[in-house]
Amino acid sequence: MNWLPNADIQLLKKRATIIQQIRTFFITRELLEVETPSLSQAGVTDQHLFCFKTHFIGPEISDLKPEALGVPLYLQTSPEFHMKRLLSAGSGSIFQIAKAFRNEESGRYHNPEFTLLEWYRVGFDHFQLMDEMDQLLQLVLRCQPAQRITYQQAFMQVLDVDPLSASLDLLKQSGSVLNLGDVLDNETDYDTVLQLLFCFAIEPVIANDFPCFVYNFPASQAALARISPEDSRVAERFEVYYQGIELANGFHELSDSEEQLKRFKKDNVLRKQNNLPEMPIDTRFVASLNTLPDCAGVALGIDRLIMLATKQAHIDDVVSFTIKGA
């Protein structure tokens, strides 16, 4: 039986150096490093994210309802909700390097357990946060400054279709050359079609020479971000790509409890329509939002960043043990 780690020990030493470099980057900027739970009584409502679920079978806790199999708990897909509760409590700007878990595929860029860098800047909007992320990428990857393009511009340049106004049929027609077959033809959800087109047509041709920020995503694809005051069709969300890899996802954060609850409930409606289990809404997180300071936050995949920094082709090469060898 092969008991050895996936990654070479020398590469793991490089990984440790990069993580220390990241910590220094934020500490010198006077961000507070925090720790938050991996387990929560609520998961995420996004229909495209799948949580690992377990049960706590210990003694009853006063504000928990005991069930036959214990209290249901979810491994967090990111530390976002707890970190925002800290922000609402007055923590100031914060960062965290944490384990996250998603019950999805295992592949070249995916492992069910992975490492996230997440940080929040009080007083920043998403453009200022992009500036700071650009500085971090240049430091770690020794790359050129990033380019920026709107989501709408990316679609217009690559597929010659406007993602904010085109009909569903026109979107599908624009992707007919991608050979997605029945996957695209049979899809009826507008945002899912957009995501397929973005993944298979746009991601492969942007950010090959420079990192690229794509911003102003459709409002329907940004449940945790503010709507743009300049165009209500888009939200103040960005993603960053480099050499075919999606590295990060960031927002100018929504701070309206009522609006957030409405969006989570809409997510659960979509989940039900797609024969997915409804998820419990994190009511503590929702309640905290009315005192959330004006801020922007972003989550960056550490494993993928280290793949790029060390020129490795597979995520297995930069983590000590993947799910296959754990």
N, C-alpha and C positions, 0 to 999 in steps of 0.2 A: 504493500500500500504506500502510495506517495504521500509523505507527510510534509514535504518541503513547502515553503511559502511560494506564492506565485511570482512575486517580484524579487529580483536580485538584491542582495543586501546592500550593495553599493548604491543601487538606485533608491532604496528605502532611506539611505543616509541623505541623498539629494532631496528626497521628499521632505525629510525633517528640516533641512536647511531652508527650503522654500516656505514651509509653514512658519518657521521662525521669522523669516523675512516679512511675511504677511503680518504677523503679530506686531513686529516692530513698526511697520508702516502705520498701523492704526494707533499704537500706543504713543508714538511721537506726535500724532495729531490729536492726542488727549481724548480718544474714545475709550469708554469703559468696556472691558471684556466681561461678559456675563455668561451664566449657565442657566438653562431652562430645561424642563422635563422632556424626556423622550416619549413618555406615556401621557395620554390625556383622555378625559371622559367623552371628548368629541373629536371626530375626524374632520375631513374636509368634504364639502358638498360638490365640488367640481366633478362633473361626470367623467372627466378624462383622467382623474387621479384615483388610485385604488389603495386604500389603507390596509395594513396588517391589523387584525383584531385579535385580542386575547381577553381573558377574564381574570380579575383579581378575586381570589377566593379567601382572603384573610378576614379577620373580624370586621364587623360592621363599623363604618365610620359615620359619624352623626349626620352629615349632610348627604350621604350616599344611600341609595335605595338598594338593599340586598336583593339579589335575584337567585334563582335556583342554581345557576352556574357561576354565581358571583357577579361582581360589577364589571360591565364591559369596558374595556380600555382599548385605545388605538395608538399604535406607534406613529409618531408624527412624520408627515411628509416634508415638513420644514418647521423650524422653530418660530415662525412668523407670529402666530397668535400670542404666544407667551411673551415674546420680545416687545410687541406693541403694548401689552398690558404693563410692562415695565416702563415704557415710554410715557404712557398715560399717568403712571404713578410718579413721574418726575425724574427718571434716571438720567436724562440728557442723552446725547449721542452714544450709541452702543454698537458692539460687534460681538460675534460668536462664531467659533469653529466647532461644528456639531455634527453628529451622526443623524442622518435622516433615512427614511424607509419608505419604499413604494413597491407595492405588490404587482409588479409589471415584468416586462421581459428582462432577460439577462443577455447581454450582447457586447458588441465592440465598445459602446459608450455607456452601457447600463449595467449596474449591479443592484440588486434589491436593497442592499445597505450601502450607503455612500456618504461622503463627507461634504458638507456645505459650509461655505463662508457666507454669513448673512450680516449685513450692517445697515444701520439707520442713522441718518443725519438730520438732526433737528434744525429747522430753518432753511433746509435745502429744498429745491424743486428737483424734478427728474433731470433737467439739463445740467444742474450743478453736480448731481450725483454721477452723471455720465462723465463729466470732467474728471472727477476723482477716480472713477473706475479706470478711465483711460490712463491716468498716471500709474495706477497699480499694475495694469497690463504691461505698460512699457517697462516697468521695473522688473517684473517677474519673467516676462517673455522676451525682453530686449527687442521689442517690435517697434514699428513706426506708429505715430499717432493714428488713432482710429478715424474712420470715415463715418458719416451719418447720413441716413436716408429715411424718409417716412415710409410706413407700411404701404401707403397708397402709391408712392413713387416707385417702390420696388415692384409692385404688380404691374404698373404701367410700363416700366422699362423692360421687364422680362416676359410678361404675358400679354401686354397691350390691352389690359382690361382693368376697369376701376373697381376695386374690391368694396368700395363704399356705396356704389349705386347700381352695379350690374345685376341683372336677373340671375336666378339660379341656373337657368338653362345656358345663359351666356358664359357664366363661370365654368360650367362643365365643358362647354365647347372649347374654351381657351385651354383646357387641360387635356384635350383629346389626344395630343401627341405624346403624352406621358406614359401610355400603355398601362394605365391602372385598371383597365377593364371594368368588370362589374362593380368593383369597389367604389369608383367614382360615379358610374352610371346609376347605381341603385341608391346612392346617398340622398336623403331629402333634407338634411339639416344644413343650413347655409354656412354656419361657422365651421362645421366639420369639413365641408368642401373647401373652404378657405384654408384650413389647416393642412389638408392634403396637398393643395396646390403650393402652399408656402414651403412645405417640407420637401416635395419632390421636384419643384421647378425653380424655386428661388434660393433656398439654402445652398444648393450645390454651386451656384454661380456668383454668390456674393462673398466678400471677405476672404478671398484667396491670398491676396498680397498684404492686406492690412486688416486689422479688426474692423468690424462694421457694427455700428449701433443702428438698429431699426426701431423707430419710435412712432407714437401715435397709432397704436393698434385700435381696431374696432372696439367700440364701447362694450359690445357683447362678449368680448374676449378678455375683459379686465375687471373681474368682479371685486377686486380690492383696491382699484385705482380711482382717482378723481376723473370726472369727465372734463374734457378740455373746454375752457370758457370761450375759445375761438371757434370750435366746431363740435357740436354736441354728438356727432357721429363717432367721435374718437375719444379714447381715454389717454391719460398721461402715463402711459406704460412704455417701456422699452425692453428690447432683448439685445444681446451682443453675440456676434458670431465671429469665428476665426478659423480659417482653413477647414471649412466644412463642419465645424463643431459649434453647437449652441452652448455658450458658456454661462450666461446669466439672464435673469429676468428681474426687472425693477419697476417700481411705481412711485409716482407722487401720491402719497397714501390718502385714501378716503378716510374722513374723520366724521362721519355721520352715521350714528347707530341705526336710525330708522331706515336709511337707504341701504345700509349693509344687510340688515335683516331681510329686507325686501329681495335683495339679490340672492341671498342664501336660500330663501324659500323658492325663488324661481329656479335655482339649480336643482332643488329636490323635485320640482315638477318635471324638469327635463329628465332627471334620473328615472323617475317613475315611467315616463313615456318610453324610455329606452330599456325598460325591464331591468333596471339596476336598483339595488336597495337604497331607500332614502337614508340619509345620514343625520345623526343628531347634530343640531346646530350648537355651536359654542357660544352660549348666551353670556358667559362671563366676558369673553372677548368682545362681543357685540356691545355690551354695556359699557366697556372701557373706552369705546371710540369717541364718545362725546367730550372726553378730556384729552384726547390724543393731540399733541402739539403738531403744528405744521411741520411735516417731515417727508423725506423720501427714503425708500429702502430698496435693497437689492439682495438677491441670493445668487451666489456664484458656485459652480461645481468645482470643488478643489481637485478631485481626481482627474477631471477633464483638463483643468488648467495644468496639472503636472504632466499629463500626457503630452501637451503641447510644449511645455518647457523642457522636457527631456527627450522629445522627438520619439515617443513610443506610439505604436500603432493600435494598441488595445488596452482597455482599462485594466485588464488582468495584470498587465505588466507594471502597474504603478501602485497596486494595493498589496498588502501582505498576504491576505487570504480572501478569495472571493467566496460566494455562496457555494460554489462547487467543491471547495476544499476546506470549508469551515467546520 
